[in-house]
Amino acid sequence: MQIQVNTDNFIHGDERVIEVAEAAVLNDLEHLSDRLTRVEVHLKDQNADKHGPDHIKCTMEARPRGQGPMAASHEAEDIPGALKGAAKKLRQRLTAEFGKHDAHH
């Protein structure tokens, strides 16, 4: 499973951000890694142009083998919170979808 991390112009996508993002993905999705080809992580600072407190939106998109992509988003005050929330929601969606798919086979 490949993990790709994308950030907007207001979030510096340095090694630390990538490490935190990869850890969040692996924490919630590693048990599904044999069923996923790639997970894309998109981080965006919703308030960057307003000069207010950080408000981070994380969208994660998983690419299951042989199925269409699935995504989940979460907003939080910081990057780790946004990552954890999106990963948890994506895990729930994927688990439910794989459960339906497995029940038909």
Phi and psi in radians as a Rosetta constraint file:
Dihedral C 1 N 2 CA 2 C 2 CIRCULARHARMONIC -1.563 0.35
Dihedral N 2 CA 2 C 2 N 3 CIRCULARHARMONIC 2.459 0.35
Dihedral C 2 N 3 CA 3 C 3 CIRCULARHARMONIC -2.067 0.35
Dihedral N 3 CA 3 C 3 N 4 CIRCULARHARMONIC 2.144 0.35
Dihedral C 3 N 4 CA 4 C 4 CIRCULARHARMONIC -2.045 0.35
Dihedral N 4 CA 4 C 4 N 5 CIRCULARHARMONIC 2.248 0.35
Dihedral C 4 N 5 CA 5 C 5 CIRCULARHARMONIC -1.985 0.35
Dihedral N 5 CA 5 C 5 N 6 CIRCULARHARMONIC 2.208 0.35
Dihedral C 5 N 6 CA 6 C 6 CIRCULARHARMONIC -2.133 0.35
Dihedral N 6 CA 6 C 6 N 7 CIRCULARHARMONIC 2.432 0.35
Dihedral C 6 N 7 CA 7 C 7 CIRCULARHARMONIC -2.232 0.35
Dihedral N 7 CA 7 C 7 N 8 CIRCULARHARMONIC 2.749 0.35
Dihedral C 7 N 8 CA 8 C 8 CIRCULARHARMONIC -1.407 0.35
Dihedral N 8 CA 8 C 8 N 9 CIRCULARHARMONIC -3.070 0.35
Dihedral C 8 N 9 CA 9 C 9 CIRCULARHARMONIC -1.229 0.35
Dihedral N 9 CA 9 C 9 N 10 CIRCULARHARMONIC -0.233 0.35
Dihedral C 9 N 10 CA 10 C 10 CIRCULARHARMONIC -1.729 0.35
Dihedral N 10 CA 10 C 10 N 11 CIRCULARHARMONIC -0.200 0.35
Dihedral C 10 N 11 CA 11 C 11 CIRCULARHARMONIC -1.947 0.35
Dihedral N 11 CA 11 C 11 N 12 CIRCULARHARMONIC 2.104 0.35
Dihedral C 11 N 12 CA 12 C 12 CIRCULARHARMONIC -1.352 0.35
Dihedral N 12 CA 12 C 12 N 13 CIRCULARHARMONIC 1.909 0.35
Dihedral C 12 N 13 CA 13 C 13 CIRCULARHARMONIC -1.392 0.35
Dihedral N 13 CA 13 C 13 N 14 CIRCULARHARMONIC 1.103 0.35
Dihedral C 13 N 14 CA 14 C 14 CIRCULARHARMONIC -1.431 0.35
Dihedral N 14 CA 14 C 14 N 15 CIRCULARHARMONIC -3.113 0.35
Dihedral C 14 N 15 CA 15 C 15 CIRCULARHARMONIC -1.037 0.35
Dihedral N 15 CA 15 C 15 N 16 CIRCULARHARMONIC -0.645 0.35
Dihedral C 15 N 16 CA 16 C 16 CIRCULARHARMONIC -1.129 0.35
Dihedral N 16 CA 16 C 16 N 17 CIRCULARHARMONIC -0.769 0.35
Dihedral C 16 N 17 CA 17 C 17 CIRCULARHARMONIC -1.091 0.35
Dihedral N 17 CA 17 C 17 N 18 CIRCULARHARMONIC -0.729 0.35
Dihedral C 17 N 18 CA 18 C 18 CIRCULARHARMONIC -1.129 0.35
Dihedral N 18 CA 18 C 18 N 19 CIRCULARHARMONIC -0.736 0.35
Dihedral C 18 N 19 CA 19 C 19 CIRCULARHARMONIC -1.066 0.35
Dihedral N 19 CA 19 C 19 N 20 CIRCULARHARMONIC -0.784 0.35
Dihedral C 19 N 20 CA 20 C 20 CIRCULARHARMONIC -1.126 0.35
Dihedral N 20 CA 20 C 20 N 21 CIRCULARHARMONIC -0.729 0.35
Dihedral C 20 N 21 CA 21 C 21 CIRCULARHARMONIC -1.127 0.35
Dihedral N 21 CA 21 C 21 N 22 CIRCULARHARMONIC -0.800 0.35
Dihedral C 21 N 22 CA 22 C 22 CIRCULARHARMONIC -1.110 0.35
Dihedral N 22 CA 22 C 22 N 23 CIRCULARHARMONIC -0.694 0.35
Dihedral C 22 N 23 CA 23 C 23 CIRCULARHARMONIC -1.108 0.35
Dihedral N 23 CA 23 C 23 N 24 CIRCULARHARMONIC -0.712 0.35
Dihedral C 23 N 24 CA 24 C 24 CIRCULARHARMONIC -1.121 0.35
Dihedral N 24 CA 24 C 24 N 25 CIRCULARHARMONIC -0.746 0.35
Dihedral C 24 N 25 CA 25 C 25 CIRCULARHARMONIC -1.119 0.35
Dihedral N 25 CA 25 C 25 N 26 CIRCULARHARMONIC -0.850 0.35
Dihedral C 25 N 26 CA 26 C 26 CIRCULARHARMONIC -1.142 0.35
Dihedral N 26 CA 26 C 26 N 27 CIRCULARHARMONIC -0.650 0.35
Dihedral C 26 N 27 CA 27 C 27 CIRCULARHARMONIC -1.016 0.35
Dihedral N 27 CA 27 C 27 N 28 CIRCULARHARMONIC -0.736 0.35
Dihedral C 27 N 28 CA 28 C 28 CIRCULARHARMONIC -1.738 0.35
Dihedral N 28 CA 28 C 28 N 29 CIRCULARHARMONIC -0.374 0.35
Dihedral C 28 N 29 CA 29 C 29 CIRCULARHARMONIC -2.109 0.35
Dihedral N 29 CA 29 C 29 N 30 CIRCULARHARMONIC -0.044 0.35
Dihedral C 29 N 30 CA 30 C 30 CIRCULARHARMONIC -1.026 0.35
Dihedral N 30 CA 30 C 30 N 31 CIRCULARHARMONIC -0.638 0.35
Dihedral C 30 N 31 CA 31 C 31 CIRCULARHARMONIC -1.161 0.35
Dihedral N 31 CA 31 C 31 N 32 CIRCULARHARMONIC -0.219 0.35
Dihedral C 31 N 32 CA 32 C 32 CIRCULARHARMONIC -1.852 0.35
Dihedral N 32 CA 32 C 32 N 33 CIRCULARHARMONIC 0.081 0.35
Dihedral C 32 N 33 CA 33 C 33 CIRCULARHARMONIC -1.030 0.35
Dihedral N 33 CA 33 C 33 N 34 CIRCULARHARMONIC -0.520 0.35
Dihedral C 33 N 34 CA 34 C 34 CIRCULARHARMONIC -1.261 0.35
Dihedral N 34 CA 34 C 34 N 35 CIRCULARHARMONIC -0.238 0.35
Dihedral C 34 N 35 CA 35 C 35 CIRCULARHARMONIC -1.800 0.35
Dihedral N 35 CA 35 C 35 N 36 CIRCULARHARMONIC -0.046 0.35
Dihedral C 35 N 36 CA 36 C 36 CIRCULARHARMONIC -2.086 0.35
Dihedral N 36 CA 36 C 36 N 37 CIRCULARHARMONIC 2.412 0.35
Dihedral C 36 N 37 CA 37 C 37 CIRCULARHARMONIC -1.564 0.35
Dihedral N 37 CA 37 C 37 N 38 CIRCULARHARMONIC -0.631 0.35
Dihedral C 37 N 38 CA 38 C 38 CIRCULARHARMONIC -2.737 0.35
Dihedral N 38 CA 38 C 38 N 39 CIRCULARHARMONIC 2.608 0.35
Dihedral C 38 N 39 CA 39 C 39 CIRCULARHARMONIC -2.203 0.35
Dihedral N 39 CA 39 C 39 N 40 CIRCULARHARMONIC 2.172 0.35
Dihedral C 39 N 40 CA 40 C 40 CIRCULARHARMONIC -1.814 0.35
Dihedral N 40 CA 40 C 40 N 41 CIRCULARHARMONIC 2.312 0.35
Dihedral C 40 N 41 CA 41 C 41 CIRCULARHARMONIC -1.985 0.35
Dihedral N 41 CA 41 C 41 N 42 CIRCULARHARMONIC 2.206 0.35
Dihedral C 41 N 42 CA 42 C 42 CIRCULARHARMONIC -2.088 0.35
Dihedral N 42 CA 42 C 42 N 43 CIRCULARHARMONIC 2.123 0.35
Dihedral C 42 N 43 CA 43 C 43 CIRCULARHARMONIC -1.970 0.35
Dihedral N 43 CA 43 C 43 N 44 CIRCULARHARMONIC 2.320 0.35
Dihedral C 43 N 44 CA 44 C 44 CIRCULARHARMONIC -2.436 0.35
Dihedral N 44 CA 44 C 44 N 45 CIRCULARHARMONIC 2.344 0.35
Dihedral C 44 N 45 CA 45 C 45 CIRCULARHARMONIC -1.563 0.35
Dihedral N 45 CA 45 C 45 N 46 CIRCULARHARMONIC 1.870 0.35
Dihedral C 45 N 46 CA 46 C 46 CIRCULARHARMONIC -1.164 0.35
Dihedral N 46 CA 46 C 46 N 47 CIRCULARHARMONIC -0.470 0.35
Dihedral C 46 N 47 CA 47 C 47 CIRCULARHARMONIC -1.853 0.35
Dihedral N 47 CA 47 C 47 N 48 CIRCULARHARMONIC 0.162 0.35
Dihedral C 47 N 48 CA 48 C 48 CIRCULARHARMONIC -1.004 0.35
Dihedral N 48 CA 48 C 48 N 49 CIRCULARHARMONIC -0.722 0.35
Dihedral C 48 N 49 CA 49 C 49 CIRCULARHARMONIC -1.421 0.35
Dihedral N 49 CA 49 C 49 N 50 CIRCULARHARMONIC -0.110 0.35
Dihedral C 49 N 50 CA 50 C 50 CIRCULARHARMONIC -1.780 0.35
Dihedral N 50 CA 50 C 50 N 51 CIRCULARHARMONIC -0.074 0.35
Dihedral C 50 N 51 CA 51 C 51 CIRCULARHARMONIC 1.014 0.35
Dihedral N 51 CA 51 C 51 N 52 CIRCULARHARMONIC 0.490 0.35
Dihedral C 51 N 52 CA 52 C 52 CIRCULARHARMONIC -1.689 0.35
Dihedral N 52 CA 52 C 52 N 53 CIRCULARHARMONIC -2.965 0.35
Dihedral C 52 N 53 CA 53 C 53 CIRCULARHARMONIC -1.131 0.35
Dihedral N 53 CA 53 C 53 N 54 CIRCULARHARMONIC 2.681 0.35
Dihedral C 53 N 54 CA 54 C 54 CIRCULARHARMONIC -1.017 0.35
Dihedral N 54 CA 54 C 54 N 55 CIRCULARHARMONIC 2.457 0.35
Dihedral C 54 N 55 CA 55 C 55 CIRCULARHARMONIC -2.477 0.35
Dihedral N 55 CA 55 C 55 N 56 CIRCULARHARMONIC 1.722 0.35
Dihedral C 55 N 56 CA 56 C 56 CIRCULARHARMONIC -1.639 0.35
Dihedral N 56 CA 56 C 56 N 57 CIRCULARHARMONIC 2.314 0.35
Dihedral C 56 N 57 CA 57 C 57 CIRCULARHARMONIC -1.948 0.35
Dihedral N 57 CA 57 C 57 N 58 CIRCULARHARMONIC 2.241 0.35
Dihedral C 57 N 58 CA 58 C 58 CIRCULARHARMONIC -2.015 0.35
Dihedral N 58 CA 58 C 58 N 59 CIRCULARHARMONIC 2.213 0.35
Dihedral C 58 N 59 CA 59 C 59 CIRCULARHARMONIC -2.032 0.35
Dihedral N 59 CA 59 C 59 N 60 CIRCULARHARMONIC 2.230 0.35
Dihedral C 59 N 60 CA 60 C 60 CIRCULARHARMONIC -2.009 0.35
Dihedral N 60 CA 60 C 60 N 61 CIRCULARHARMONIC 2.337 0.35
Dihedral C 60 N 61 CA 61 C 61 CIRCULARHARMONIC -2.151 0.35
Dihedral N 61 CA 61 C 61 N 62 CIRCULARHARMONIC 2.140 0.35
Dihedral C 61 N 62 CA 62 C 62 CIRCULARHARMONIC -1.788 0.35
Dihedral N 62 CA 62 C 62 N 63 CIRCULARHARMONIC 2.527 0.35
Dihedral C 62 N 63 CA 63 C 63 CIRCULARHARMONIC -1.984 0.35
Dihedral N 63 CA 63 C 63 N 64 CIRCULARHARMONIC 1.588 0.35
Dihedral C 63 N 64 CA 64 C 64 CIRCULARHARMONIC -1.238 0.35
Dihedral N 64 CA 64 C 64 N 65 CIRCULARHARMONIC 2.527 0.35
Dihedral C 64 N 65 CA 65 C 65 CIRCULARHARMONIC -1.083 0.35
Dihedral N 65 CA 65 C 65 N 66 CIRCULARHARMONIC 2.235 0.35
Dihedral C 65 N 66 CA 66 C 66 CIRCULARHARMONIC 1.280 0.35
Dihedral N 66 CA 66 C 66 N 67 CIRCULARHARMONIC 0.195 0.35
Dihedral C 66 N 67 CA 67 C 67 CIRCULARHARMONIC -2.375 0.35
Dihedral N 67 CA 67 C 67 N 68 CIRCULARHARMONIC 2.920 0.35
Dihedral C 67 N 68 CA 68 C 68 CIRCULARHARMONIC -1.280 0.35
Dihedral N 68 CA 68 C 68 N 69 CIRCULARHARMONIC 2.816 0.35
Dihedral C 68 N 69 CA 69 C 69 CIRCULARHARMONIC -1.152 0.35
Dihedral N 69 CA 69 C 69 N 70 CIRCULARHARMONIC 2.644 0.35
Dihedral C 69 N 70 CA 70 C 70 CIRCULARHARMONIC -2.244 0.35
Dihedral N 70 CA 70 C 70 N 71 CIRCULARHARMONIC 2.481 0.35
Dihedral C 70 N 71 CA 71 C 71 CIRCULARHARMONIC -2.320 0.35
Dihedral N 71 CA 71 C 71 N 72 CIRCULARHARMONIC 2.785 0.35
Dihedral C 71 N 72 CA 72 C 72 CIRCULARHARMONIC -2.602 0.35
Dihedral N 72 CA 72 C 72 N 73 CIRCULARHARMONIC 2.571 0.35
Dihedral C 72 N 73 CA 73 C 73 CIRCULARHARMONIC -2.231 0.35
Dihedral N 73 CA 73 C 73 N 74 CIRCULARHARMONIC 2.716 0.35
Dihedral C 73 N 74 CA 74 C 74 CIRCULARHARMONIC -2.666 0.35
Dihedral N 74 CA 74 C 74 N 75 CIRCULARHARMONIC 2.480 0.35
Dihedral C 74 N 75 CA 75 C 75 CIRCULARHARMONIC -1.989 0.35
Dihedral N 75 CA 75 C 75 N 76 CIRCULARHARMONIC 2.467 0.35
Dihedral C 75 N 76 CA 76 C 76 CIRCULARHARMONIC -2.672 0.35
Dihedral N 76 CA 76 C 76 N 77 CIRCULARHARMONIC 3.035 0.35
Dihedral C 76 N 77 CA 77 C 77 CIRCULARHARMONIC -1.355 0.35
Dihedral N 77 CA 77 C 77 N 78 CIRCULARHARMONIC -0.316 0.35
Dihedral C 77 N 78 CA 78 C 78 CIRCULARHARMONIC -2.444 0.35
Dihedral N 78 CA 78 C 78 N 79 CIRCULARHARMONIC 2.920 0.35
Dihedral C 78 N 79 CA 79 C 79 CIRCULARHARMONIC -1.111 0.35
Dihedral N 79 CA 79 C 79 N 80 CIRCULARHARMONIC -0.848 0.35
Dihedral C 79 N 80 CA 80 C 80 CIRCULARHARMONIC -1.030 0.35
Dihedral N 80 CA 80 C 80 N 81 CIRCULARHARMONIC -0.693 0.35
Dihedral C 80 N 81 CA 81 C 81 CIRCULARHARMONIC -1.134 0.35
Dihedral N 81 CA 81 C 81 N 82 CIRCULARHARMONIC -0.731 0.35
Dihedral C 81 N 82 CA 82 C 82 CIRCULARHARMONIC -1.146 0.35
Dihedral N 82 CA 82 C 82 N 83 CIRCULARHARMONIC -0.726 0.35
Dihedral C 82 N 83 CA 83 C 83 CIRCULARHARMONIC -1.111 0.35
Dihedral N 83 CA 83 C 83 N 84 CIRCULARHARMONIC -0.842 0.35
Dihedral C 83 N 84 CA 84 C 84 CIRCULARHARMONIC -1.075 0.35
Dihedral N 84 CA 84 C 84 N 85 CIRCULARHARMONIC -0.746 0.35
Dihedral C 84 N 85 CA 85 C 85 CIRCULARHARMONIC -1.135 0.35
Dihedral N 85 CA 85 C 85 N 86 CIRCULARHARMONIC -0.768 0.35
Dihedral C 85 N 86 CA 86 C 86 CIRCULARHARMONIC -1.164 0.35
Dihedral N 86 CA 86 C 86 N 87 CIRCULARHARMONIC -0.707 0.35
Dihedral C 86 N 87 CA 87 C 87 CIRCULARHARMONIC -1.114 0.35
Dihedral N 87 CA 87 C 87 N 88 CIRCULARHARMONIC -0.714 0.35
Dihedral C 87 N 88 CA 88 C 88 CIRCULARHARMONIC -1.131 0.35
Dihedral N 88 CA 88 C 88 N 89 CIRCULARHARMONIC -0.778 0.35
Dihedral C 88 N 89 CA 89 C 89 CIRCULARHARMONIC -1.114 0.35
Dihedral N 89 CA 89 C 89 N 90 CIRCULARHARMONIC -0.713 0.35
Dihedral C 89 N 90 CA 90 C 90 CIRCULARHARMONIC -1.157 0.35
Dihedral N 90 CA 90 C 90 N 91 CIRCULARHARMONIC -0.715 0.35
Dihedral C 90 N 91 CA 91 C 91 CIRCULARHARMONIC -1.018 0.35
Dihedral N 91 CA 91 C 91 N 92 CIRCULARHARMONIC -0.772 0.35
Dihedral C 91 N 92 CA 92 C 92 CIRCULARHARMONIC -1.098 0.35
Dihedral N 92 CA 92 C 92 N 93 CIRCULARHARMONIC -0.754 0.35
Dihedral C 92 N 93 CA 93 C 93 CIRCULARHARMONIC -1.117 0.35
Dihedral N 93 CA 93 C 93 N 94 CIRCULARHARMONIC -0.819 0.35
Dihedral C 93 N 94 CA 94 C 94 CIRCULARHARMONIC -1.130 0.35
Dihedral N 94 CA 94 C 94 N 95 CIRCULARHARMONIC -0.746 0.35
Dihedral C 94 N 95 CA 95 C 95 CIRCULARHARMONIC -1.072 0.35
Dihedral N 95 CA 95 C 95 N 96 CIRCULARHARMONIC -0.758 0.35
Dihedral C 95 N 96 CA 96 C 96 CIRCULARHARMONIC -1.128 0.35
Dihedral N 96 CA 96 C 96 N 97 CIRCULARHARMONIC -0.775 0.35
Dihedral C 96 N 97 CA 97 C 97 CIRCULARHARMONIC -1.154 0.35
Dihedral N 97 CA 97 C 97 N 98 CIRCULARHARMONIC -0.785 0.35
Dihedral C 97 N 98 CA 98 C 98 CIRCULARHARMONIC -1.134 0.35
Dihedral N 98 CA 98 C 98 N 99 CIRCULARHARMONIC -0.614 0.35
Dihedral C 98 N 99 CA 99 C 99 CIRCULARHARMONIC -1.075 0.35
Dihedral N 99 CA 99 C 99 N 100 CIRCULARHARMONIC -0.763 0.35
Dihedral C 99 N 100 CA 100 C 100 CIRCULARHARMONIC -1.120 0.35
Dihedral N 100 CA 100 C 100 N 101 CIRCULARHARMONIC -0.788 0.35
Dihedral C 100 N 101 CA 101 C 101 CIRCULARHARMONIC -1.095 0.35
Dihedral N 101 CA 101 C 101 N 102 CIRCULARHARMONIC -0.772 0.35
Dihedral C 101 N 102 CA 102 C 102 CIRCULARHARMONIC -1.155 0.35
Dihedral N 102 CA 102 C 102 N 103 CIRCULARHARMONIC -0.588 0.35
Dihedral C 102 N 103 CA 103 C 103 CIRCULARHARMONIC -1.154 0.35
Dihedral N 103 CA 103 C 103 N 104 CIRCULARHARMONIC -0.469 0.35
Dihedral C 103 N 104 CA 104 C 104 CIRCULARHARMONIC -1.491 0.35
Dihedral N 104 CA 104 C 104 N 105 CIRCULARHARMONIC -0.131 0.35
